Amino acid sequence: MELCINFALPVECYDNLLNKCAGKYCHVETSVTIDVSLLRFLFDTALNDCYAPDICQNITNNLKDLTGDITVAFYILFGDIMSMRILKEDEENAFLQPPTSAIYDTLKIKLDEEHMYNVIKWNVKMLGRNYDIPRAVLLLTPFSIPTGERPEKFFCSQVVMYMIKETSIVTVEGALDIDHMKPDHVYEWLVQKLNSIKVKEDVQNGDQQ
């Protein structure tokens, strides 16, 4: 299965003054395509451990009449809460469409099914958590408020980094301050990590031939 990490440019639905101050990218989120019956099952299995059971139950109710594969995005926007939206090709609003290169730069990571299910359930458990405005504002400064453990609130790049770390998508070094990373920093760091993994796999495959 394929996990997409989507880095939004300050254009189209993200075109505002605040986003233009963020850097090349103004937002980062995660999307995945999955059979809706399996997604409902993952919501059910995560319900007892999720932060906002009422939100998760409402989403499950909204999924009950859908069939087949759907694409969903897990995200948090400035001042809002951690949410999930369904992405459809026929939507007029670009925010509700699958990511395209005109709006997003996307890094794709292949995961086996069990690993992907754990990633999805991690995101389900985070739904409803509040946006961390003070830490997000500090991204515009050299100052950080590092945490010793996962915080109660997040900004977009922070929640993606905690997802990567806690679900072991790639190794996150202890010296990395994941509470003080803009979307630009996440993109640059993740590209480097994925390239390093690919080089190691190529070397291993060469040794086996």
N, C-alpha and C positions, 0 to 999 in steps of 0.2 A: 504494500500500500504506500501511497505517496502523501507526505505531509508538506504543505506549502506554507512558507513564511513569507508574507507579503508586505513589502515596504512601500508605503504610499508617498507619491510626489505631491507637492502642494498645488494640484491642478484639479479641475472638474469639481467633484463633491468635496474636495479638501482645500479648495481655493479660498483662503481667507488670510488676513494679515497675521494672525497668531501663528498659523502653520508656516507661513513664509519665513518666520523668524527662527524656525526650528533647525534648519540645515537643509541638506539635499532632500532628506526624507522627513516627513512630519508625523508619521504614524506607522506602526507595525502591528500586524495581527496574524493569526493562524487560520488556515482553511484546509478542509479535507472533504473528499467525496466518498460517501459511504451509503450502503443500503439503509433505508430509513427504518426498517424493522430492527436491524441490528443497532442503530442509533437509539431507538426507543429502549431496547434492552439495556444498553450501556447507561442510559439515564436512570433506569429502574435500579440497576445494581449500585449506582453511586448515590442514590437518593438519601440514604440514611447518613451519609458522610458529607453531604454538600452544605455549603454555607447558607443557601437560601432555598429550602425545600419547596416553598410556594412558587418561586420563579421556575424551578426545575419542573415542577408538576404542570405549570401552565404551558411550558414549552412542549412537554410530552403530550398534553392534550391537543396542542396545535399540530402535532405531527401525526395524530392518529388516523387521519383520512388520506395521508400520502402513501405512495407506493414507489418501489424501485429506488434507484440511486438518487441522492440529493447532495448538493454541495453546501456546506455550512461554514460560517466563519465565527471564531471566538475572538472577542475584541473588547477594548475599553477605550472610550473617548474622553477628552478633557472634561472634568467635572461630572462625569456620568458614572455608571456602574458597569462591572464586567457583564457582558451580554453575549448572546448568540443570534445570528441572523441567517436566514436561508437565502442563498444566491441563485438567481434564475436569469437565463439568457434573455427572456422576453420582458424583463423589467425596464422601465424607462429611466429610473433613477440609477445612476452609475454605482452608487453605494450598495445597491441590492443586486448588482450583476457580478458574475464570476470575475476574478481579477484579470485585467488585460495589461499589456505592456505600455499602453498609453497613460495609465494611471499608477501602476505598480511595477516594481522590480521584484521578482519572485525567486526565492531559493527553494528548490525541491529536495526533500530528503526521503529516501526509501526506507521504510520500516517494515518489519514483519508484522503479521496481524496482531499478535499478542501485545507487542510493543505499542502499536498504534492504538489499540483499545485502552491501554493504560494512559496514553497521552490524552485521548478524548475524555476519559473519566476524570483525569486531573483538571482539565478545563471545566468540565461540568461542576466539579466541586468548588471551583472558584466563582461561579456565576453569582452575581449579586454583590460582590465586594466593591467597596467604594474606591473612587479615584483619589490618588495621593497628590493633591495640588501642591503642597509645600515642596515635596521632593522633585516634582516636575519642574517647578519654577527654578529650583537650585541647579537644574541642568544648564541654565544660561549663565551659571557662575562656576568658578573652580571648586566651590564648596559642596561637600556631600554629608549626608547623615547615614553612614553605613549601619546595617542591622546585623545582629548576631544570628538571626534566624529569619524565616519567611515573615514579612510584615503583614499587617491586617489590611492595608490598602496598597494599591498599585497604580503606576502609570503604564502606558502601553508597552514600552520596551522592557520595563522591569518585569512585568508579568510573563513576557515571552522568555526572558532570561531565566526566571525561576522555573518555568516549565521545562526548558532545556536541561537545567541542572537537576531538578528533582525527578525527572523521568529518564535521565541518562541518555538523552539523544546524542550529545557529544560531551566530552569531559570539560567541566568548567573549573579552571584553576582557582585555588583558594585566594590568590593575591588579586584576582579580578574583582573590582567593586561593581557588582551587578545592580546596585542601588543608585548608580550614577552613570548610566549609559543612555545616550540619545539613540534613536533609531539608526542614525548614521554609524554609530559605534558598534551597534549590534550587527549591522550588515557587514562592516569591515572585518570584525572578529569572526563571524560565522563563515564568511567566504574563506578566510585563512584556515579555519579549522577543517572545513569540508575539503579544501584542496590538499591539506596535509593528510587527511584520511585517504583520499583518492590515490595520492602518491604511494602511501604504504601498501594499499591494496594492489596497485600496479606492480610494485616490487615483489610482493608475495606471490602474485600470479605468475610473474616472470621466473621466480625461483622454482615454482612447481612444474613449469614446462620443461 
